[in-house]
Amino acid sequence: MELPVADGLGPLLSPVFRPMRVEDIGSIVEIEKEAFPTPWTAGAFQNELSNNHFAHYLVMEVEGDIAGYAGMWVIMDEAHVTNIAIRSMYRGKKLGERLLTELRSKANSRGAKRMTLEVRVTNRIAQNLYEKLGFRSVGVRKGYYTDNNEDALIMWADIPEERWKTS
Ligand SMILES: CC(C)(COP(=O)(O)OP(=O)(O)OC[C@H]1O[C@@H](n2cnc3c(N)ncnc32)[C@H](O)[C@@H]1OP(=O)(O)O)[C@@H](O)C(=O)NCCC(=O)NCCS
């Protein structure tokens, strides 16, 4: 039997989502290092998982391998995305889109009605993903990124209601 194919991308991958666990942090930090110029440390993730009651972190697995992760803080009816990354070998296969859609769904089930994030002004790839999922740029945080003093775009999206979902 042939697997379904997404235009020119090869077989569609079937990701599995689950909450991030402390045991994942080693793999997560490796992905973080290949994805960001100022990666979060293991201690930062440890603190998020153990001490931050607003924080929710998801891991996406493909055939048992951690292919990406994303996190957010849900405060009242707003979700603030803290980070999202796909391991480089898995990029361009619609997995970032699946992951952000799942994060948005989790935000919705926790009562969030809007989602926000910051993104480097030069990170067109991520901006394209966010725009595809309904995010719009509403402003700029000047010099937000300390490594090169780059500005951040502030983006917001309304979260579509998912009344039929229970979790
Ligand atoms: C941004 C990131 C999460 C996207 O994940 P991905 O799995 O590669 O993206 P997807 O395959 O799901 O693509 C979804 C959309 O993103 C955009 N996109 C993805 N790759 C792109 C590329 N090479 N060029 C332009 N746009 C691109 C497109 O809008 C795409 O939709 P389309 O395929 O219908 O055009 C991934 O590139 C990544 O981890 N980057 C490093 C970390 C990072 O920058 N995180 C964001 C910080 S704010």
The ligand as a MOL file (V3000), in Angstrom:
LIG
                    3D

  0  0  0     0  0            999 V3000
M  V30 BEGIN CTAB
M  V30 COUNTS 48 50 0 0 0
M  V30 BEGIN ATOM
M  V30 1 C 9.9220 27.8790 11.3900 0
M  V30 2 C 9.8420 26.3410 11.4130 0
M  V30 3 C 9.2390 25.8910 12.7690 0
M  V30 4 C 8.8920 25.8920 10.2630 0
M  V30 5 O 8.7310 24.4880 10.3560 0
M  V30 6 P 8.6340 23.5500 9.0550 0
M  V30 7 O 8.1870 22.2140 9.5020 0
M  V30 8 O 9.8950 23.6160 8.2970 0
M  V30 9 O 7.4810 24.2910 8.2160 0
M  V30 10 P 6.3140 23.5870 7.3810 0
M  V30 11 O 6.8840 22.5820 6.4510 0
M  V30 12 O 5.2500 23.1450 8.3110 0
M  V30 13 O 5.7850 24.8170 6.5000 0
M  V30 14 C 4.6690 25.5860 6.9120 0
M  V30 15 C 4.7370 26.9400 6.2290 0
M  V30 16 O 5.9100 27.6370 6.6820 0
M  V30 17 C 6.4270 28.3970 5.5870 0
M  V30 18 N 7.7190 27.8390 5.1790 0
M  V30 19 C 8.2650 26.6670 5.5600 0
M  V30 20 N 9.4770 26.4980 4.9930 0
M  V30 21 C 9.6770 27.6000 4.2220 0
M  V30 22 C 10.7560 28.0180 3.3830 0
M  V30 23 N 11.8670 27.2640 3.2150 0
M  V30 24 N 10.6640 29.2140 2.7490 0
M  V30 25 C 9.5750 29.9930 2.9240 0
M  V30 26 N 8.5010 29.6570 3.7070 0
M  V30 27 C 8.5720 28.4660 4.3460 0
M  V30 28 C 5.4270 28.2470 4.4580 0
M  V30 29 O 4.4110 29.2240 4.6360 0
M  V30 30 C 4.8650 26.8730 4.7420 0
M  V30 31 O 3.6160 26.6580 4.1550 0
M  V30 32 P 3.5600 26.1100 2.6090 0
M  V30 33 O 4.4430 24.8870 2.5810 0
M  V30 34 O 2.1160 25.8120 2.3890 0
M  V30 35 O 4.1030 27.2210 1.7760 0
M  V30 36 C 11.2360 25.6920 11.1650 0
M  V30 37 O 11.7650 26.2400 9.9860 0
M  V30 38 C 12.2320 25.9030 12.3050 0
M  V30 39 O 12.2830 25.1260 13.2620 0
M  V30 40 N 13.0520 26.9620 12.1700 0
M  V30 41 C 14.1010 27.2620 13.1890 0
M  V30 42 C 13.4940 27.7570 14.4700 0
M  V30 43 C 12.6330 28.9950 14.2650 0
M  V30 44 O 12.9450 29.8850 13.4980 0
M  V30 45 N 11.5040 29.0270 15.0200 0
M  V30 46 C 10.6080 30.1530 15.0100 0
M  V30 47 C 11.0630 31.1640 15.9830 0
M  V30 48 S 9.9670 32.5660 16.0850 0
M  V30 END ATOM
M  V30 BEGIN BOND
M  V30 1 1 1 2
M  V30 2 1 2 3
M  V30 3 1 2 4
M  V30 4 1 2 36
M  V30 5 1 4 5
M  V30 6 1 5 6
M  V30 7 2 6 7
M  V30 8 1 6 8
M  V30 9 1 6 9
M  V30 10 1 9 10
M  V30 11 2 10 11
M  V30 12 1 10 12
M  V30 13 1 10 13
M  V30 14 1 13 14
M  V30 15 1 14 15
M  V30 16 1 15 16
M  V30 17 1 15 30
M  V30 18 1 16 17
M  V30 19 1 17 18
M  V30 20 1 17 28
M  V30 21 1 18 19
M  V30 22 1 18 27
M  V30 23 2 19 20
M  V30 24 1 20 21
M  V30 25 1 21 22
M  V30 26 2 21 27
M  V30 27 1 22 23
M  V30 28 2 22 24
M  V30 29 1 24 25
M  V30 30 2 25 26
M  V30 31 1 26 27
M  V30 32 1 28 29
M  V30 33 1 28 30
M  V30 34 1 30 31
M  V30 35 1 31 32
M  V30 36 2 32 33
M  V30 37 1 32 34
M  V30 38 1 32 35
M  V30 39 1 36 37
M  V30 40 1 36 38
M  V30 41 2 38 39
M  V30 42 1 38 40
M  V30 43 1 40 41
M  V30 44 1 41 42
M  V30 45 1 42 43
M  V30 46 2 43 44
M  V30 47 1 43 45
M  V30 48 1 45 46
M  V30 49 1 46 47
M  V30 50 1 47 48
M  V30 END BOND
M  V30 END CTAB
M  END
